[in-house]
Every structure is written in structure tokens, then in C-alpha cells.
């Protein structure tokens, strides 16, 4: 009589999730550089798609004026409701990354679990982070540029472009400490979403695990370095090369967004947010779960 194979659809428990995270960290660290880079470009584009969706929904809270300064239309929602909707739609980005298969820097901070177990060297860890970070940047900025060329920013009487400019201005006006703190909270939630996906046995499980924490970080206004690689460049493209007609529609000029510069993108936002993302993901999630479930105690 042949042995019966039992198939379980129960979620994987935390100790098994930790082992899975460690094994995946080893695999990610040993990817060929070309494959790693291309998968990172995809991830940057996927997060950019989530950001496009979020910006479009955020435009619903804007009040647009005509050329004479009179209100053309206003579809404003309460702040919290708008943030909730923006957070929910942004989740498509990480869903595409996890289900579609791509390399995202913020999620890859969990490779520290494999590093702590000495299954990955420091060189392998930094190699992955460096290649993936650059690939994410390329994918995000290219996505932003393509969307800019499509003049999507002019849709809705310019409401989408105004939303993009306001988002970019707010992000580049953060103080260094504020950006680090918001980055910490953001990636703690992103890595919790990735962590919970390790418990999943189906695609549906993964999607349901992703939605709440990602919606939470976006709604709360936390800072994600890779998302900002789309949000800020699209705003910079609009500010620097947007049509004069667009600025007439929104009743603004480029000078109304003084913090929105390439220098502030890299130094005032991307640098501190990346530092915060590493702390939030690598330490607050990765190392905590490694300490609890993998660390040798004998």
C-alpha cells in the first residue's frame, strides 16, 4: 500500500516563516548580477505603477481653478478618507512585486536574517542591496518619464499633475530626522507585509497579507525610498517641463514648489529615507525575528 501524502492549506507558522526568509535571502544574494538588476528594474516599475494609481486617486481631493481663478470643480474628500483610498490602491505595487516576482530593495533588507546566520557574507549582502537599489531607481525613474511623456499629469483639468507636484513638494520639504523616522516606520510595515507573505500557500493569501500593512504606511504618510523614486521625479519632470497650459489650469507656477529640486530629492529625501528603511526593515523586523526564531541558544 502506497503512503498517503498529506497536503495542508494551513498557513506556515512563524518558525517556518523564519526558515523560509533565511533560505530566500541566500537565493537572492546568489542571483546573477544581470538577473538581479533586471528584476530590480521591474520592481521599480511595479512600485511606480502603484504610485501612479495612488497619485490619480489623490487627485480626487484637489480643488482645481480655471484661468480666471474661479473654482472649476471640487471633488474633495476628508483627509483621512483620501489617505485610506490612496493607501489601498498603492498596494498594487507590492502585489506585482511579490506575485509577479521582482527584486525590491526595501523587502531585501530582510536578507540580514541570512547574514546573521552566516549563510550570506557582508559582501553578498551589500552587492544585492547596491544592484537592486540602482535597478529600482532606473525602473522607477523610467516609469516616471514615460508617464510624463504621456502627459497624464494634464488629465482631470490638471488635477493629477497638481497632486504629483504637491506630493513631491511635501516629500522634499521634510527635515533629515523626520525623513529617517518616517522611513523607519514605513519599512517596518513593508517588511511585515513581506514577512506575512512567507506564511502564505496561495496567491490569494499573499495579496490579503500585503494589503493592510501597505495601506497603513501610505495612509499614515510614511516614507518609502523606492516609491519616492517615482513620486519625486515625476513631480520634477512636471515642474521643469510641464506645459504652460497645465500651469494655467492649476493656477500655479514652478516657483510655488521651492523645495522640489533634484538636490533635495537625493539629499533631503532619498538619503535619510533609505537610512530609515534599512533600520526599519533590517533591524526592527529582520533581526528581531532572527533573534526569536533562528538564533542558536546552546
C-alpha positions in Angstrom: 0.0 0.0 0.0 1.5 3.3 -1.0 2.0 6.1 1.5 -0.7 8.8 1.6 0.7 12.3 1.0 -1.0 14.9 3.2 -1.4 18.3 1.7 -2.0 21.2 4.1 -3.5 24.5 3.2 -2.9 25.9 6.7 -0.6 28.9 6.9 3.0 28.4 7.6 3.8 29.2 11.3 6.4 31.8 12.3 9.3 29.4 12.9 8.8 28.1 9.4 8.4 31.6 8.0 11.8 32.5 9.5 13.4 29.5 7.9 11.8 30.4 4.6 13.0 34.0 4.9 16.6 32.8 5.6 16.5 30.4 2.6 15.2 33.1 0.3 17.8 35.5 1.5 20.5 33.1 0.4 18.9 32.7 -3.0 18.5 36.4 -3.5 22.1 37.1 -2.5 23.4 34.5 -5.0 21.4 35.7 -8.1 23.4 36.5 -11.2 24.1 40.2 -11.3 22.3 40.7 -14.7 19.2 38.8 -13.5 19.2 40.7 -10.2 19.4 44.0 -12.0 16.6 43.3 -14.4 14.3 42.0 -11.7 15.1 45.2 -9.7 14.2 47.4 -12.7 10.9 45.5 -12.9 10.3 46.1 -9.1 11.0 49.8 -9.6 8.4 49.9 -12.4 5.9 47.9 -10.4 6.2 50.3 -7.4 5.9 53.2 -9.9 2.6 51.7 -11.1 1.3 51.7 -7.6 2.4 55.3 -7.2 0.6 56.2 -10.5 -2.6 54.7 -9.2 -2.1 56.5 -5.8 -1.5 59.9 -7.4 -4.5 59.5 -9.6 -6.7 58.8 -6.6 -5.1 61.6 -4.6 -6.2 64.0 -7.4 -9.8 63.5 -6.3 -9.1 65.6 -3.2 -7.9 68.6 -5.1 -9.8 71.7 -5.9 -9.0 73.0 -9.4 -9.4 76.6 -10.5 -9.9 77.9 -14.0 -7.7 80.5 -15.7 -9.7 83.3 -14.1 -9.2 81.9 -10.6 -12.7 80.7 -10.1 -13.3 77.2 -8.8 -13.8 74.9 -11.8 -14.7 71.9 -9.8 -14.0 70.4 -6.4 -14.3 66.7 -5.5 -12.6 66.9 -2.2 -12.9 64.1 0.4 -11.9 64.3 4.1 -8.2 63.9 4.5 -8.4 60.6 6.2 -10.7 59.1 3.6 -8.4 60.2 0.8 -5.4 58.8 2.5 -7.2 55.5 3.0 -8.1 55.3 -0.7 -4.6 56.2 -1.7 -3.1 53.6 0.5 -5.5 50.8 -0.7 -4.7 51.4 -4.4 -0.9 51.8 -3.8 -0.9 48.1 -2.7 -0.9 47.0 -6.3 2.8 47.9 -6.4 3.9 45.4 -3.8 1.4 42.8 -5.1 3.0 43.0 -8.5 6.5 42.6 -6.9 5.7 39.6 -4.7 3.3 37.7 -7.1 5.0 38.7 -10.3 8.5 38.1 -9.0 10.9 41.0 -8.7 13.7 42.4 -6.5 12.8 45.2 -4.2 15.4 46.9 -2.1 13.1 47.6 0.9 12.0 44.0 1.1 15.5 42.7 0.6 16.6 44.3 3.8 15.3 41.0 5.3 18.4 39.3 3.8 20.1 40.4 7.1 18.4 37.2 8.6 20.6 35.0 6.3 23.6 37.3 7.1 23.1 36.9 10.8 23.2 33.1 10.4 26.4 33.4 8.4 24.8 31.9 5.3 25.4 35.2 3.4 28.6 37.3 3.6 28.6 41.0 4.1 29.9 41.4 0.6 27.0 39.4 -0.8 24.5 41.4 1.2 25.9 44.8 0.1 26.2 43.5 -3.5 22.5 42.7 -3.5 21.4 45.9 -1.9 23.6 48.0 -4.3 22.5 46.3 -7.5 18.8 46.2 -6.5 18.8 49.8 -5.3 20.2 51.1 -8.6 17.9 48.8 -10.6 14.9 50.1 -8.6 16.0 53.7 -9.3 16.2 53.0 -13.0 12.9 51.3 -13.2 11.1 54.0 -11.2 12.5 57.0 -13.0 12.0 55.5 -16.4 8.4 54.8 -15.5 8.0 58.4 -14.3 9.5 59.7 -17.6 7.2 57.6 -19.7 4.2 58.7 -17.8 5.4 62.3 -18.1 5.7 62.0 -21.9 2.1 60.7 -22.0 1.0 64.0 -20.3 -1.1 62.1 -17.8 -0.4 65.0 -15.5 -2.8 67.1 -17.5 -5.7 64.7 -17.0 -8.7 65.9 -14.9 -8.0 69.6 -15.8 -4.5 69.2 -14.4 -5.6 67.7 -11.0 -3.3 64.7 -11.4 -0.3 67.0 -12.1 -1.2 69.2 -9.2 -1.4 66.2 -6.9 2.0 65.0 -8.1 3.5 68.4 -7.5 2.1 68.7 -4.0 3.3 65.2 -3.1 6.8 65.9 -4.4 7.0 69.3 -2.7 5.9 67.8 0.7 8.4 65.0 0.4 11.4 67.2 -0.4 10.5 69.7 2.4 11.0 67.1 5.2 13.8 67.6 7.7 16.5 64.9 7.8 15.4 63.4 11.1 11.8 63.5 10.2 12.5 61.6 6.9 14.6 59.0 8.8 11.8 58.4 11.3 9.1 58.2 8.6 11.4 55.8 6.7 11.8 53.5 9.7 8.1 53.2 10.2 7.4 52.7 6.6 9.8 49.8 6.0 8.8 48.1 9.3 5.3 47.8 7.8 6.6 46.9 4.3 8.8 44.1 5.7 5.9 42.9 7.9 3.9 42.5 4.7 6.7 40.6 3.1 7.1 38.5 6.3 3.5 37.6 6.3 3.7 36.5 2.7 6.1 33.8 3.9 3.2 32.2 5.7 1.1 32.1 2.5 0.4 29.0 0.5 -1.7 30.6 -2.3 -1.6 33.8 -4.3 -4.8 35.0 -2.6 -3.0 34.6 0.8 -0.2 36.8 -0.4 -2.5 39.5 -1.7 -4.5 39.6 1.5 -1.3 39.7 3.6 0.0 42.7 1.6 -3.0 45.0 1.6 -3.4 46.0 5.3 0.2 47.0 6.2 0.9 48.7 2.9 -2.3 50.6 3.1 -1.4 51.6 6.6 2.0 53.0 5.8 0.7 55.0 2.8 -2.3 56.3 4.7 -0.1 57.3 7.6 2.2 59.3 5.4 5.4 57.2 6.0 8.3 57.4 3.5 9.3 54.6 1.1 12.6 55.2 -0.7 11.6 53.3 -3.9 8.1 54.8 -4.1 9.8 58.2 -3.8 12.0 57.3 -6.8 8.7 57.7 -8.8 6.8 60.3 -6.8 9.6 63.0 -6.7 11.0 62.6 -10.3 7.5 62.8 -11.9 6.9 66.0 -9.9 10.3 67.3 -11.0 9.6 66.5 -14.7 6.3 68.3 -14.4 7.8 71.3 -12.7 10.7 71.6 -15.1 9.0 70.8 -18.4 5.2 70.8 -17.9 3.1 72.7 -20.4 2.3 76.3 -19.8 -1.4 75.5 -20.3 -1.2 73.0 -17.5 0.1 75.6 -15.0 -2.6 78.0 -16.2 -5.2 75.3 -15.4 -4.0 74.7 -11.9 -3.3 78.4 -11.1 0.3 77.7 -10.1 3.8 78.3 -11.3 7.0 76.3 -10.8 8.1 78.8 -8.2 5.2 77.7 -6.0 7.2 74.4 -5.3 10.5 75.7 -4.0 11.7 72.6 -2.2 11.2 70.5 -5.3 14.8 70.2 -6.7 17.0 67.3 -7.8 19.4 68.1 -5.0 16.6 67.8 -2.4 15.4 64.6 -4.0 18.7 62.9 -3.3 19.9 64.6 -0.2 16.8 65.7 1.7 14.7 62.7 0.9 16.3 59.7 -0.6 19.3 59.6 1.6 17.5 59.8 5.0 14.6 57.8 3.9 16.9 55.0 2.7 18.7 55.0 6.1 15.3 54.8 7.8 14.1 52.0 5.5 17.2 49.9 6.4 16.7 50.4 10.1 13.0 49.6 9.9 13.4 46.5 7.8 16.8 45.0 8.6 16.7 45.6 12.3 13.2 46.1 13.5 11.8 43.2 11.5 14.6 41.0 10.2 16.9 40.9 13.2 14.1 40.7 15.7 12.6 37.6 14.0 16.1 36.1 13.6 16.8 36.6 17.3 13.5 34.9 18.3 13.3 32.0 15.8 16.7 31.3 14.3 19.4 32.4 16.8 21.3 29.5 18.4 20.8 29.5 22.1 23.0 26.5 23.1 
